Amino acid sequence: MADLTRGKTFTTTETVTNTKLHQLVDSATIANIASADFALAATNPIHVGTTAPSDSNSKFWYDTTNNLFLVKDAGGTFQPTGRGHEYTNKSGASLDAGDLVILDTANATAVKTTTSASSVDAWGVCVNTAANDATVYVLTEGFVPALKVTGATAIGDYLYTSTTAKKADPNSSYLEGAFARSLTADSSSVEVQLLGGGAAQFVTSSNTVRYTTGSFTSDGTNNRTITTSIPVGSTLVEILVTNQNQGTYSHWHSGDSGNHLGGAGSISMNVNGTTTFSISGLDFIVGTAGVNSGAVSVGWTAKYVV
């Protein structure tokens, strides 16, 4: 039990006045508050001590050994909270805990949402509900107990802004716009570690060329569909193919009737499950004579720019 000391002591014959009554309360002191006094009898929302609370009702723990404030995650483990700040919600709509926001460069100390993929303005994750123009608290560094995602996310995936407002896109590759990394696996909300300090932590210069590769077996026809994926935010430059059995260099092309097959091939490019384009009427050239000799192993390389 804490010790409360009154701010004024009246004598037997002393006159009571408004000023003296204020002094009685306003000058009072409280001391010797026990850690147990912070815990409510019913729910024990706050625990102060050297070890984590064992009762199931406790949601918060102040670790007096390490001077850390920890919050219980969905799995029942106490985790240190990330660092954040209060901002003004300038998204034009309400924000909720778990929503992804970017820096609003048009307003001071403000955030908003985006529908641009892999934005380098990714800023942090909301931890409260806030109406438009109201104060919203945003974690910008450290552990975040819940970030909304667009779909299946694996442990270790990097997170990026997406074309869906308030939600992050997962990707196993570390590319431009990465702002967090997933600590759990789920398709709607995951625990993440922000990569630090607000804003995306991986920014490349323009026109950085990269490649992805694969192969298929040609069965003697030219009707082929190549399906692959390139990172979100990248631009496909071209597809090159090679006859791996003979080592001859080949390519897909259209509009030429010489030294190749009949022109019924097609290519479709798929980015994270979405077909970005499909081209038909293409020809697969194999060797200088343009003769497909039967079943051969064919490798392909997709060249793209991030």
N, C-alpha and C positions, 0 to 999 in steps of 0.2 A: 504494500500500500504506500502511496506517495505521501509526502509531508507538505501540507499547505499552511503557510504562515500569513496571517492577516496583515494588511498594510497599515492599520492604525488600531490602537487599543484605547478605548474610552475609559475615563475615570468615572467614579460614582456620580458626581454632580455635574459632569460636563454636558454642555448643550450640544444636541445633535443638529448638524447643518448639512445642506446638500454637499458642500465642499468636503466635509469630513467623511460623509458616506462614500463619495467617489474615491477618496484616499484609501478607505478601508478595502475597496475592491481593486482599484487600479494599481496600488502599491503592493499588493499581495505577491508572494513568491511561492513557487512549487519546487520541491527538490526530492531527491532519492526515488525517482520513478523506476520501478522494477520493469525488466523486459516483459514479464508476464502481463503487465498492465496494458500493453499494446494489443494483446490478443482478446478478441471478443469471445465470450463464453460459448456462443452458438457456432460460429463459423471459423474462428481463428484466422482471419485474413492476413494478418501480419505476424511474422515470427522474427524475433531478434535473438541472435545467439551464435555460438561457434559451430553448431552442427545443424544440418537441415532438419526441419520438422518432420515427424513421422506420421502425424495424423493426416487423414485424407482430405480434410477441409482446408488445410493451409494452402494458400495460393502464392503468397509472397514471403520472401525470407531475406532479412538483412544479415549478411555474414559479417560478424564483428571481427573475425580474425583477419579477413582480407579486405574489409571495408567495401563490400560489393552488395548491390541490390539484385536479387535473383527472382525470376518468375517461373512458375511451374508450367512446362509445355504440355502438349496434348498427350505425350507418353508418360506423364507423371514425374519427369525429371526437372529439377530446378536449373535454369539456365541464366547466365548473366544477360542483362538487357543491353541493347545497342544504344549508341549515343544519338541524340536527335535535337530538334529545336522546334519552336512553334512558328508556323507560317500562316499566311492568309490564303484561304481556298479561293482561287480564281478560275476554277474549272468550269464554272457556269452551272454546276449541279452539286448535289450532296456527295461527300466522300465518306467512306466507311473504313474501318480497320481492315488492313490487308490490301488496300488499293495501292497501285503503283502510280507515282506522280513524277513529273519532270519539273525542272526549274522554269518559272515564268519570268522571262527576261523583260517583259513589258511593265511589271509591277514590282515594287520593292518588297523583298522578303516574302515572296509568294510562290505558290506552286499551282500546277494545273495538270490535266491529263493529256495523253497523246494517242493518236492512232497511226503513228509513224513507226515502222519497224526499225529496230537497232538504233534508236536515237542516242546520240552522245550526250543528250541533256537529261538522261535518266538521273533522278535525284534521290529517291528514297521511298519508304513504305509508310502509309498512314497507320496510326495506332488508335484513332478515335473516330467518332462520327462527327462530321462538321458540315453545316449548310454552306452554300455559296457565300463568299465574303466573310465567313466566320473563321475563327482560329482552328487550325488543324495541327496536330502534333505528328511530326514525321521523323522516323528513324533514318539516319543517313550513314550510319557506321555500326559495324558489329553484328550481333545476332538478332534476327527478326523471327518471332514465333509463327508468323503466318503471312505469306505473300500469295495473292491469287495468280493462277497460271491458266493458260489457254488449253492445255491438254496434258497428256501423260508426260510426267517429268521423273527422271531417274536421279538417284543419288549421284552427286558430282556434276550434274548438268549445269552449264552456264545459263544465266537468265538475261533476256533482252526485252526492251519495249516491243510491243506488238501492234498489229492493226486493230486489236480489240482494246478499247479504252480500259484502263485500270488493271489490265492483266499482262503478265509477262510470258514471253515465248521461251521454251527451253531449247537448248542445243548442246550437244556433247562437245562441240568445238569452241575454242577460245578465240573469238573474233571481235571485230569492231563493235562497240556498244555494250559489251558485257559489263554488268554492274553488280552481279551477285552470283553465288553458287549454291545449288540446292543441297540441303543436308538430309532430306527425306524424299520419299517417292510417293507421288499422288497425282491425280489428274485435275484437281480443283484448287488446292492450296498446299503449300509446302513451307517447311522451315528453311531459312536461308542465312547465309553469311554474306553481308554486304561487303563488297571489295574495298570499301573505305572512302570516307570523306565526301560522299555525295558525288554524283555524276559518274558516267561510264568510265571504267579504268583502262580500257584497251581501245586506243584510237590509232588507226593506220593512216598513212598518207594516201592520197587518191591514186587510182590506177595500179594497185598492187595485184600482180597476176598470180593466180594459184591454179591448181589442177586437181581433178578427181578422176579416178580410173576404174575400169571394170572390163569384163569380157563376155562373149557369148559364142555359141557354136553355129556357124553358117551351115545350113542343110542343103545347099545347092540352089536356093531361091534368093530373090532379092527383096522379099517381103519381110522387112525387119522393123521392129519398134524398140528403140533403146529408151529405157526409163532409168533415170538416176536422180540424184539430188545435189543441189549446191546450197551453200549457206544462205540464210535469210539476209537480204540486203545486197546480195551479190548480183552482178550482171554477167550473163552468159556471153562468151565471145565466139566460140566455135567448138565443134566436136571433130576430133581426128580419130581414124581407125587404122589398125595395122593387121595384116595377115601374120599372126604369130608363128604359123608353121613355116612359112617361106621367108619371113622377115621383110616382105615388101611393104612399102608405105602407101596408104590408101586414104580416101576421104569420102564423105558424103557430099553430093552436089546435085544441082538441078539445071535444066536448060541446055544440056549437051547430049547429043545422040551418038557420039562416037566412043568406041572402045569401052563399053560398059554394058550392064544388063538393062532390062527393059523399062526402069523408071517407076516401079511400084512400091519402093521402100518408103518408110516414114520414120520420123524421130519425134518423140515426145519427151519433154523435160519436166521433171516433177520436183518441186521444192517443198520439202516437209509435208508431203501428202497431197499437194495441190498441183495440178497440171498447169504449167505456165504458158506453154504453147505446143502445138503439134504441126509438123510440116510433112506433107505427103508428096508423092511424085518425085522421090529422090532415087539416086542410083548408087549402088555400092561397087566401087572400082576395086578390083583385086589384081595387083600386078600391072605391068605396062600393057599387056594385051587385053586387059579387062575381062579375063575369063575366070569364072567361078568354077573351080575344079571339083566341087563336091563339099563334103563336110570338112570344114577347117575351123580351127580355133581363131577367133578374131578378138583382138583387144581394142578398147576405145579409151580416149582421153577427152574429158570435158575441160575446156579452158575458160576460166571466169575471172572477173575483176572485183575486188572488194575495196 
